[in-house]
Amino acid sequence: MDETTTDPTKDLTNDVTGQAATIRLWHTLAVRDAPAMIDWLRAVGFVEHATYRDEDDPDVVVHAEWLWPGGGGLMFGSVRPGAAVDNPGTSAAYLVADDPDAVVDRAVAAGGTVLRPVEEQPYGGRGGSVADPEGNHWSVGSYQPG
C-alpha cells in the first residue's frame, strides 16, 4: 500500500494490541480459506494480534487472535480434524463502528455481500449487515448499547 492510500488500520495497530489482555469475550470462527478471510478481516478494519500457522502448510491457521478497534476480539482457525470449532460460514457478530457505511463499503469491496443496507435504525444509530466470503453474518452499526 503506498503512502497516498488511506489504510483504516494504519494508526490503530499500536492502539489495539495492548487491549488483547483486557478482552474477556472472544467471538470464534472456523474458516475454510484462511488467507482469503485474513485479507477480508484486514480490509474491514480488524487488526492482527497473533496468527499461528501450520508448520507444514502456512495456508492453514491453527489459531489466530484479531482485534476490533474500540474493543472486541475474534479468534479463528482453519477447518481441520480435531479443531475446537467446526462450523464454517454459520457465525454472526455485531461490530460497533463510528462510520458503519464505510465499514460495509470496505467489506463489500473485499468480497462481502450486503444482506441489509445501512440505514437509520428505530432503536438508534445506523446499521446494516454483510456476509463475508465464507457466509458469516456481520451486523455493523453505530448503535452502542448503554
N, C-alpha and C positions, 0 to 999 in steps of 0.2 A: 504494500500500500504506500503510495507516495505521500509526500508532505502536504499536498493540497487536498487530499481526500479526507473527509470527516469520518473518523472512526469513533463510534459511540462509546467504546470501552477504553479508548486510549488513556485517559487520565483517571480511570476508575480502578485499574488493577491494584495499585497500592492502597486505595481506599477500602477495598473489599477483602483483600487477602487476610487481613487481621480479624475479620468478622467470623471466619470459619469456626473458631474456638467458642464463639458465643451462640451459634445456631443450635437450637435444641430440637428442631423438626426438619427433617430432610425428606423431600419427595424422592421416590425411586422409580427408575425406568429400566426396562430391558430393551435393547436396541438390536436390530438386525444388521445395520450398516453403520458401525461406529464412526468411521471417518466422515461420512455424509452428515450424521447427526451432530458431530462436533462442529463442522462448518456451519450448520444451521443455528446451533446454540450460540456460537460466537457472533454470527450476523445479527441475531435477535438482541443480544446485549449481555448474555451470560459471560462470566469471567472464569477462566480455568484456575482452580486451586491446586488440584492434583489429578493426574491421569496415569494409571498403571496399565501397561500393555503386556500382552503375552510375549514371552521371550522368543518363541518360535514364529509367531505371526503378529507383527505390530499393528495390523488392522483389527485385531481382537483386543477389546478393552476389558481387562479383568475387574477393574474398579476405577471409577472417576468421581471426583467431587468438584462441582462447578457452583459458582455463587451468583445470585441475582443482586445487582447493586441496590442498596437500600435495605437489604435483609432477605434472607431465604437461601436455601441450598438445595441442590439437586445431586443425587448420587445415581450413577447409571453404569451399566456394563453390557457387554455383548451377550446375546443369547448363546448359551453353550451348556453342555452337560454339567450338572451339578451347580449351576448358578442359583443364587438365592431368589432371584426374581426372574420369572419366565412368562411374561405376558406382554410381548411387544405390541405396540400400537393401540393399547387399551387404556392408557392412563389419562388423567385430566388434572390440570392445575390452574390456579388463578395467579396472574402476575400483576402486582400493583405498579403502575407506571405513571410518571408525571405527564407523558405525552403518549397515550395509547395508540393514537393514529400512526405515529412514527414507528412504534414497535411493530404494529400489524403490517405496515408498509415494508419494513425490513424483513419480517417473517415471510411475507409473500414473495418478495424479491429473491429470497434464499430458497424458495421451493415449497413454501407452505400454501395452504388453500384456505380462503375465507369461508368460515362456517356461518358467522353472523357479522355483518358490517358494524364498524364502530359507530355508535350513536349515543345520544343522551339517554341515561337510564332513569327510570321512575324513582329509584331509591337513592339517586345521586351519582354524579360523575358521568364520565363517558366510558363506554366499554364495548367490546366485541370479542369474537373468537376466531381462532385459526386452528387448522390441523397441521402438524409438522409432516415432513415427508414419510414418516413411519405410521401416521394416522392418529397420534396422540392429540388430545383436545387441549388447547391453551386458551383460556379466557384472559383477556388483557383489559385492564381498566384503571381509571384514575380514582375510583372509589376505594377508600381506605376505611375498613370498619373501625369504629372507635367510639 
